[in-house]
């Protein structure tokens, strides 16, 4: 069972999260708090595995509560907020995701799935993975066919990948190469520590990201080191921020 706490100063919002949690048999609600001070005391006394934390509360904010906990005490956190401006600081405090209010059922399930995965990885690490386990292999080279020739393009040289119908377009410096695979297929083969999908029509290499500019509609624009702008959809912004934070 995953032990869960809910912290929100709005009773209606709290009840909404609790009703969504009730649909999952592997979750046990062990605490419910309506302000930051009470939540801090409760989380210290009875640490959960996961907390749904409202960001904006009178007095002590949700991020203040997480920051006041020691790294050993700090649970994984899914933030509840009406704004997305807290995201970058949040990931430094064990926040695995944030949900914009009103909470959408699909996004709630996605955030919960991400938290479950991290908890499973933590448990596996604690139990020590057997030495026979082998790391997953990721795509290191692209095969590009031009007439009768086949070029081998290293993944490490690709700055970003765009979609062109059912094909993908590799951007390598000033040159482009067409790969006869869809962006969806490539996304499943690339190393997620190096590449992340940011839009239904684009994937970027994380070390090529120079700047992230939020937009008013919750989308964003990335600027790569070579100056190329790449649109980021709100659907992928959470995964991008998480990957950027994990990569330091």
C-alpha positions in Angstrom: 0.0 0.0 0.0 1.1 3.5 -0.8 0.5 5.9 2.2 -0.9 9.2 1.0 -1.6 12.6 2.6 -3.6 15.5 1.2 -2.9 19.1 2.1 -5.1 21.9 0.9 -6.7 24.9 2.6 -9.8 24.6 0.4 -12.3 22.0 1.7 -13.8 21.5 -1.7 -10.5 20.9 -3.4 -9.4 18.5 -0.6 -12.6 16.5 -1.0 -12.1 16.4 -4.8 -8.6 14.8 -4.4 -9.8 12.4 -1.8 -12.7 11.2 -4.1 -10.2 10.6 -6.9 -7.9 8.7 -4.6 -10.8 6.5 -3.5 -10.8 4.8 -6.9 -7.4 3.3 -6.3 -7.1 0.1 -4.2 -3.4 0.4 -3.5 -3.6 3.9 -1.9 -4.2 4.5 1.8 -4.9 8.0 3.0 -3.1 8.5 6.3 -3.5 12.3 6.7 -5.6 15.3 5.7 -4.5 18.8 6.5 -5.9 22.2 5.9 -2.9 24.5 6.5 0.9 24.4 6.2 1.8 24.5 9.9 -0.5 21.5 10.8 0.7 19.7 7.7 4.4 20.0 8.6 3.7 18.6 12.1 1.6 15.8 10.7 4.2 14.8 8.0 6.9 14.8 10.6 4.9 12.6 13.0 3.6 10.2 10.4 5.6 10.4 7.1 3.7 9.3 4.1 5.1 7.9 0.8 3.3 10.5 -1.3 1.7 13.9 -0.5 -0.8 15.9 -2.7 0.3 19.4 -1.6 -1.5 22.7 -2.3 1.1 25.3 -3.3 -0.7 28.5 -2.2 -1.9 28.5 1.4 -2.1 31.3 3.9 1.0 31.6 6.1 3.2 28.6 5.2 2.9 27.6 1.6 3.1 24.0 0.3 6.7 24.6 -1.0 7.7 26.0 2.5 6.3 22.8 4.1 8.4 20.6 1.8 11.5 22.7 2.3 11.1 22.5 6.1 11.3 18.7 6.0 14.7 17.1 5.9 15.5 15.2 2.6 15.1 11.9 4.6 11.6 12.9 5.8 10.5 14.6 2.6 7.9 12.4 0.7 7.3 12.5 -3.0 5.0 15.3 -3.8 2.3 16.1 -6.4 1.6 19.8 -6.2 -1.9 21.3 -6.5 -1.9 24.8 -7.9 -3.8 27.2 -10.1 -0.5 28.4 -11.7 2.5 26.7 -13.2 5.1 29.3 -12.2 6.3 27.2 -9.2 7.4 24.2 -11.3 11.2 24.7 -11.5 11.7 25.2 -7.7 9.2 22.4 -7.0 11.2 19.6 -8.6 14.1 20.3 -6.2 11.8 19.4 -3.4 10.8 15.9 -4.5 7.8 17.1 -6.5 7.3 14.6 -9.2 4.5 16.5 -10.9 2.0 19.3 -10.5 -1.7 19.4 -11.2 -3.4 22.6 -12.3 -6.8 23.3 -10.7 -9.4 22.2 -11.4 -7.8 18.8 -11.4 -8.3 16.8 -14.6 -9.0 13.0 -14.1 -6.5 12.0 -16.8 -3.7 14.2 -15.6 -4.4 13.0 -12.0 -3.9 9.3 -13.2 -0.7 10.3 -15.1 0.8 12.0 -12.0 -0.1 9.1 -9.8 1.5 6.6 -12.3 4.7 8.7 -12.3 4.8 8.6 -8.5 4.1 4.9 -8.4 7.0 4.3 -10.8 9.4 6.4 -8.7 8.3 4.6 -5.5 8.9 1.2 -7.3 12.4 2.4 -8.4 13.1 3.5 -4.8 12.0 0.1 -3.4 14.1 -1.7 -6.1 17.1 0.4 -5.2 16.6 -0.4 -1.5 16.4 -4.1 -2.2 19.4 -3.9 -4.6 18.8 -5.0 -8.1 20.4 -8.4 -8.8 23.8 -8.1 -10.6 22.3 -10.0 -13.6 20.0 -7.1 -14.5 21.1 -5.3 -17.6 20.4 -1.7 -18.5 17.9 -0.9 -21.2 19.5 -0.3 -24.6 18.6 2.9 -26.4 19.0 4.0 -30.0 22.6 5.3 -30.6 22.5 5.6 -34.4 19.9 6.5 -37.0 19.9 4.8 -40.4 19.2 7.3 -43.1 18.7 6.0 -46.7 19.6 8.3 -49.5 19.2 6.6 -52.9 21.4 3.5 -52.7 23.4 4.8 -49.8 22.8 4.3 -46.1 24.1 7.0 -43.7 24.7 6.4 -40.0 23.8 9.5 -38.0 24.9 9.4 -34.3 22.1 10.3 -31.9 24.6 12.4 -30.0 24.9 14.7 -33.0 21.2 15.4 -33.4 20.0 18.6 -31.8 16.3 18.0 -32.3 13.8 15.9 -34.3 10.7 17.2 -36.1 7.8 15.4 -37.6 7.0 15.3 -41.3 3.8 13.2 -41.7 4.7 9.6 -40.9 8.4 10.4 -41.1 10.9 12.1 -38.8 13.4 14.8 -39.7 16.7 14.9 -37.9 18.3 18.3 -37.4 22.1 18.0 -37.3 23.8 21.4 -37.4 22.6 23.1 -40.6 21.7 19.8 -42.3 18.5 17.7 -42.1 17.9 14.0 -42.7 14.6 12.1 -43.1 14.1 8.9 -41.2 11.4 6.6 -42.3 9.9 6.2 -38.8 7.3 8.2 -36.9 8.2 10.5 -34.1 6.2 8.2 -31.8 8.3 5.2 -32.7 11.6 7.2 -32.2 10.5 8.6 -28.8 10.1 5.0 -27.5 13.6 4.1 -28.7 15.6 7.1 -27.5 17.3 7.5 -24.2 14.9 9.5 -22.0 17.9 10.9 -20.1 19.1 12.6 -23.3 16.0 13.2 -25.4 12.5 14.3 -24.5 9.4 14.8 -26.5 8.1 18.4 -26.1 5.4 18.5 -28.7 3.4 16.0 -30.8 5.7 17.2 -33.7 9.1 17.5 -32.0 11.7 15.9 -29.7 14.8 17.8 -28.4 18.1 16.7 -27.0 18.2 18.0 -23.5 21.8 19.3 -23.5 20.9 21.5 -26.5 18.3 23.5 -24.4 19.5 27.0 -23.7 16.3 28.8 -22.6 12.7 28.1 -21.6 10.2 30.9 -22.1 6.6 30.2 -20.7 3.7 31.4 -22.7 0.4 32.7 -21.4 -1.6 29.6 -22.6 0.6 27.3 -20.5 2.6 26.3 -23.5 6.3 27.4 -23.7 9.0 28.0 -26.3 12.5 26.4 -26.0 15.5 28.1 -27.5 18.3 25.8 -28.4 22.0 26.8 -28.2 22.1 27.5 -32.0 19.1 29.8 -31.6 16.5 27.5 -33.0 13.0 28.0 -31.3 11.0 24.9 -30.5 7.4 25.0 -29.3 6.6 23.1 -26.1 3.0 21.9 -25.6 1.4 22.0 -22.2 0.9 18.2 -22.5 4.7 17.7 -22.3 5.8 20.6 -20.1 5.8 18.5 -16.9 8.0 15.7 -18.3 10.4 18.3 -19.8 10.8 20.2 -16.6 11.4 16.9 -14.7 14.0 15.8 -17.3 15.8 19.2 -17.2 15.9 19.1 -13.4 17.2 15.5 -13.4 19.9 16.4 -15.8 21.2 19.1 -13.5 
